[in-house]
Amino acid sequence: MQGSLAGLLHEAASVYRLVEFIQRFCREQESSRSYVPATRLFFTQVISLAESTKRHLVKTAAEANKRSEGKGSRWDESWLTNERASLHTIKGAWNVIHRYLKPAADAHALQVPVPLVKLAECQLESVEGMQGASIAVLLTPELNYFQTSHTRLKKTIDTLRDAANAPPETPRKGPIGFVELPFSQGPSLFTNIALYHELGHFMLEERSASGPLSESAARSLEEVYREEFAALSPDKKAGAEGWLRKWAEEIFCDLFAIRLVGPAFSFASIEMFSLIGLLAGDYKIKFRPSHPAPACRFQQHLKLLREDGWWDVIDTLQSDHKTQIDQLSAIPESDYRIYLDKTEAPDQRALQAFGKMLPAVHELAKRLTAQPTDARECFAAERENIEQCLSKGIVPSRLFAGRPVSPAFPIAVMNAAFCFYLTELTGLIGSLAEQDPGNLEHRSHWTKRLEMWTVKAIEDYFLLDGVQKHGSGSTRGAASAAHKGPWG
């Protein structure tokens, strides 16, 4: 039995060493860096789980030694088998948790736009069934944005609690979603508005709200394939439905984001899609098994922006981004193609079925979100004043000092700042001594400054709102304009 004991102790010690390192790592991150609240809560939870796991491992080792020495319960193979199965479960759980830790640790306050994340959380809370929801931010080496499944992590943590006999978790106010941002984008604002797409995935997963999309996919395929669809094998049916459901979920998440932040999301999408090469050549018309073609996505963006009235208030915007959205939307649907790897799929009829699904996608997005009337009207009324502030290097929250503010304000500022970035940045740089709009270093510098002013305005919104709601002080500042609309 000594060999079996040595093997069990070696295995337990190996897990103990891993968990001890993770616990120390999380404590060091908490003490040395600032994080969004959800990330800090995640670290606290991991530290607690690590402590429970270590206690469990120590008890296992102590019991093994007792049994091997004939003290108390006798040594038997069934006990050893059970303990090794428990260790296997614990190792698997920590393997999953391990994947989240370094990306979360890297996403400290100096590397992510914290006020934007806070704003996204507040907006997410307005969605039915998402009250108390919060966002933990991860950084990814990929030049893209992702929503990491929180359901898997929740199940993993529950499994670990059972296996390590950890105390019950203190009930949380709401779910935590994990959103991955490209590490290269850091604390920037404009491209990071794309994270709103990932909130749609978080909401669909948390609320199990994609049922209508699955049902619509099956109906649409039956309409297009008719008797042929019924004759397909279950695997082929599931595969076809899976394509349509994934495409529909991607479109839904885009529409969900637009309902929350308006055209700023579409502009951010143009920035990112262009950066990763999805708007070049025939990439724009290619459907992949996991994602619809960019041309199709922007066609649906434009449709919703028009229906919500956003497009009317930016109709005079002279911007290449707006032109690209128009041009991509105008690509005929007959030009779309499904590609498997680098090869065009032999059967393109799934695109017809997907076209039939799109009204259901729009309906679901509208049903789960509020009309953006206040934000759109605030933007239309305040855009000129906001841009005037930005042109002088003034944080535009000063416009709202001393008068009531609403969530419409930061959305209006974000959209106005993006419009300013697209159309007025050259003028701003040209008005400054020894600065050249044609110098890329200068353009990069003043883009960062513009983003800083905008992020500060979003941060100030929460300060102003807190003062007005809780009376914790007074906020001073001369308004740059006398205009007062329904938001003040």
N, C-alpha and C positions, 0 to 999 in steps of 0.2 A: 504493500500500500504506500510505501514511502515515495515511489515514483509517481504515483497518482497525486499524492499530497504535494510533492514538489511542483508538479505541473500546474495544479490548481493555484498554489501560492504564487508561482511565477506569473500566471495569467492575471490574477487579481492585482499583483504589484504593478504590472504593466499598465493596466487600466487606471489604477490609483495615480501613477506618475503622470499620465495624460491629463486626468481630471484635475489634479493639483496644479499643473501648469496652466490649464484653462482658467481655473479660479483666480490664480495670481494675475494672469493676463487681464482678465476683466476688471479686477480691482485696480490695476495700474491705469487702465484706460479711464475708468470712472474718476479717479483722483487727479489725473493730469490733463484731461481734455473735456470740452463741453460738447454735448450731443443734444439732438432733439429728444423730447421726453420719452417717446416710444422706444428709442434705441437705448436710453439709459435704463428704462424699465426692463428691457430684454437682458441687459448685462446683469442687473440685480437678480433677475429670475435665474439666470445661468449660475451665478455665484451660489445661490441657495440650493439649486439642484446638485451642484458640485459637492457642497458640504454634505448633503444627504447621501450622495453616492459614496463618498469617502467613508462615512459612518457604516454604510451597508457593507462595503468591502472589508473593513476592519472586523466587523462581526463575523463575516464569512470566514476570514482567515482564523479568527479565534476559535470558531466552532470546528473548523477542519483540524486544528491542532488538538482540541479536546478529544475528538473522535479517534484520531490516529493514536492517541495515548491511552485509549480505553476509558476515558473519563466521561461520564454522562452517557449520552446516546452513542450507540456503537456505529462504527464505520460501516457503510454499505454502499454498494455501487449505485443504487437508485438515488441516494442523497447526492452523491458526486455528480450524477447525470443531471439532476435538477439544478444544482449550483452552476454547472458549466452552461446549461441552457440559459439561466438567468444572466450569467456574465456575457453570453453571446448577445442577449437582448440589450444589455446595458452598453456594450461596445457599439452595437448598431445605432443606438440612439445618440451617443456622443459623436459618432461619425457624421450623422446628419447635422447636429448642432455645430460641429466644428466648421462646416462649410459656410455658416453664416457669420462667424465671429470676426475674421480678418476684414472682410468687406464692410462689416458694420463699424469696426474700430477705425478704419480708414476714413469713414464718412463723418468726421467730427465737424464742429461748427465753422472751422476755417476752410472746409472743403465742400460745403453744401450751402445752398441759399436757404437758410433756416426760416426767414419770414415767409418765403414762398411755400415751404412745406407746411408751416403753420396755417397759412391761408387755405391751402388745399385741404387740410384736416377740417377746418371750420366749414368749408363748402361741402365736404363729404358728409359731415354731420347733418346737413339739411336734407339728405336723401333718406327716404323712409327706410327704416331697418338698419341704418348705419350710425345711429346715435352713439356717441362716445368712441367712435372709430379713431384710431391714430396711426401714424405712418412712421415706421422705422426705415431709415435710409441706409442703403448699402452702396458701395462703389464697385464697379465692374471694370475689368480690363477691356471689355468689348466696347466698340464705339456705337452703342445702342442703349435703349432703355428696356427694362424688364420688370415684370412683377413676379416675385418669387413666391411660390405657393405657401401661404401661411397655414393652410389646412394640414399639409404634411408635417409642418413643424409642430403644430398644436397636438396632432396625434402622437408624434414622437415624444414630446414632453410628457403627455399623459402616460404613455407606455413606460417612460423612464421613472416617473413618479411611482408607478405600481411596482416596477422591478426593484427599485432602490428603497422602497418603503418610505418615500418622502412625505412630509406633511401636506395636507390639502392646500392648494393654491388660494391665496386671497382673491376673492372675486374681483374681476376688472370691470371698469365702466363700459368698455366696449372692445371690439376686436382690434388686433394690431395687424396691419398690412406691411409687407416688405417690398420696397421699391428700389430697384438698382439704377444708379446713374452712371454714365461713363466718367471715369476718373479724370479724363482730360477736360471735362466741362466744369468741374469744380464748383465754385460758388457763383458762376455766371447765371444770368437770369433768362435771357431770351431763348436759348436752346433748351434750357431746363423746364420751360413751360410744357415741353413734350411729356413730362412725367404724368400729366393729367390723364393721358391715355391709359397708363398703368392703373390709375384709380378705378377705371372702368372694369379692368380685369379683377381687381380686388373686390369690388362691389358684386360682380357676377358670381365670384367664388363664394363670398361670404353669405350672400342671400340665395344662392342656388337659383339665380334668376334667368339662366339661359334656356330653361325648358321651352318657352315659346319659340326660340330660335331652332331648337332641335325638331320640334313639331313642324315648323314651317319648312325646314329642309326636306323632311320626308315627303310632305305634300307636294312641294315643288318638283322633286325628282319624279314622283309618280305622274305628275301632269306632263312632264317632258318625255319620259321614257315609256309611259303607258304600260302595256302588257309586258314589255321587255324588262321593266324594273322588277315586277313580281317574280320573274324567272331567274333573277340574279341570285347568286349564292349569298348567304348571310354575311360573309366576310366582305364581299364586293359592295353590298348594300351599306354596311357599316362604314366602309372606306369612303364611298361617295358622300354619305351623310356627314362624315367627319370633315371632309373638305369644306362643304358648304357651311357647316357650323363654325369652323375656324374662321373662314372668310367673314361670316356674319358677325362673329364676336369682335374681330378687328375693326370692322366698320362701326359696330355699336360703340366700341371704346372711343373711337374718334369722335362720334356724334356726342357721346357723353361728355367728353372734354370740351367740345365746342359750346355745349349748353352751359358749362360752368365758366369758361373764360373767353368765349367769343372768337373773333378772327385771330387773336394772338396765338391760339393753338395752331391754326392753319399756317400762319407765318413761321412758327417754330418748326412745324413739320417740313415745310419747304427747306428751311435751313439744314435740318438733319438729313433729310432724304438726299439733298444735293451733296452734302458732306460725305456720305457713304456711297455715292455713285448710283442711287436708284432712279435718278431723273435723266440719266444719260442713255442715248441709243434706244434700244427696244426694251430696256429694263422697265420703262414706265408702263408698258402694256402687258407685262408678264405676271400671270397668276402662278404662285407656287402653292404646293399643298398646304402650307401653313399661313400664307398671307395673300391677300388680294393685290392686284396691280395698283401701283400708285395713281395711275390715271383714274381708275375706278374710285379710289379713296377720295381724291380731290373733287371728283364729280359729286360725290355724296356730301362732302364738306360744303361745296357751293350751294347745293340744294337746300341744306339746312340753314346756312347763313342767310340766304334769301328769304326763306320762310320766317326766320326769326327777326328779320329786319336789319340785321347787321350789315349786309352788303350795301344797303341803301345809304348807310351813314359813312361808308368808306368809298363811295363810288367815284370820288374825285381824287383818290389816292394815286399818285403817279409813282408806282413802284414795280420793280421787276417781279417781286414775289406775287403781287396781285395779278400781274400779267400771266405768270406761270400757272396760277390756279385757273385762270380763264382758259388758257390754252390746253392744259391737261384735261379739264372738264369737257372741252369740245371734241376730244378724241372719240370717234365713233365706237360704240360698244362692240361693233362687228370686228374691230381691230384687236380686241383683247384675245390673249392666248394663254392656255394652260401649259406650263412647262414642268416636266419631271426631271430633276437635275438640269442638264443642259439640253434636253431633248423635248421637242414639242409633243404633247400628249396626242395620241391618235384620235381620241374621242373628246370633242370640245363641248358636248351638249350640257355638261355641268354648268357652264356659264349661263345658258338659257335659264336653267333652274335657279341659279343664284339671282339672276335679274328679277325673277318672280318673288324672291324672298325679301328684296330690299324694302318694300313698304312696311313689312312687319318689323324690320330692324329699326326704321325711323319711328314707328309707333311705340316700340319698347323704350327707346331712348327718351322720347317725349313724355311717356307715362312715368318714368322714374326720375325725371328732373323737372325743375320749375322753369317757367317762362323767364327769359333773361331780360325782361322789359326794363327793370330799374337800372341794370348795368349799362344797357345799350343807350338809354336816355341820358344817364349821367355822363357817359362818354361823349355823346353828341353835344351836350350842353357845355361840358368842361374841357373838351379836347384842346381848343385854342388856348385857353388859359394854362393848361398843363404844359403844353408845348412851349408856351412863352416862358414859363418857369425854367424848363429844361434848357432852353436856348441861352439862359443867363446863369446856368449852373446852380439853380435854386431847387431844393427838394420840394416837389409840388404839394406835399402835405400841408404846407403853409396856407394853401388856398382854403383849407377846411378847418383851420385853427379857429376855435371860438364858436363854431356852429355844429349842429348835429351831423354825425357821419353815419354811413350805413355800409354794409358789405359791397354795395355797388361801387363805392369809391375806389378800393384797390384794384378792382377789375377794370374800371375806367382808366386809371393811371397806367396799368400794365399795357392796355391796348394803345393808349395815346403814346406811351414811351416807345412801343414797338413801331408805330407809325412814324414817329420822329426819327428813330434809328434808320428806318428804310428811306426816308425822304429828306431829312433835314440835317443829318450828321455832317454832310459835306459843308453845308453852310456854317454850322457851329465851328468846325475846325478852321474853316477859312477866315472866320472872324477873329481868330486868336493869333497873337504875335508869334512869329517863328514856328508856326504849325502849318503843315501842308496836307490838304485832303488827299493828295495822290501818294503820300508816304504811308506805307502799310503799317509801319510801327506807330505812327501818329494815330492812324485810324483805329488800330487795336487798343491803344491807350484810352482814347476818348469813348470808345464803345464800352470799355470797362467802367469808366467814370459815369457814363449814362446809366449803366446797369446798377451801379452803386447808389445813385440818386433815387432810382426807381425802387430798389429793394428797401432803402431807408424810408421811402414814402409808405410802403406796405407795413414796415415795422411801426412807423408812427401811427398808422391807422389803429393798430391794436392798443397803443398807448392812449390815443384820443378816445377810443371806444371804452377802454377801461376807466378812464377818468370820468366820462359822462355817465357810465353805468353805476360806478361804485363810489364816485365822489372822493377819490383818493388824492386829490390835489387839483391844480389848475394848469392848463396848458396855454402858454402865451405864444403869440406870433402874429405879425401883421399879415393880413391877407393880401395877395398880390393883385386881386381884382375884387370888385364890389359885388359881382354877380352872385345871386343866390337862387338856386333852383329848388325843386322838391326834395333835394338831398340835404338842404341846409336852411 
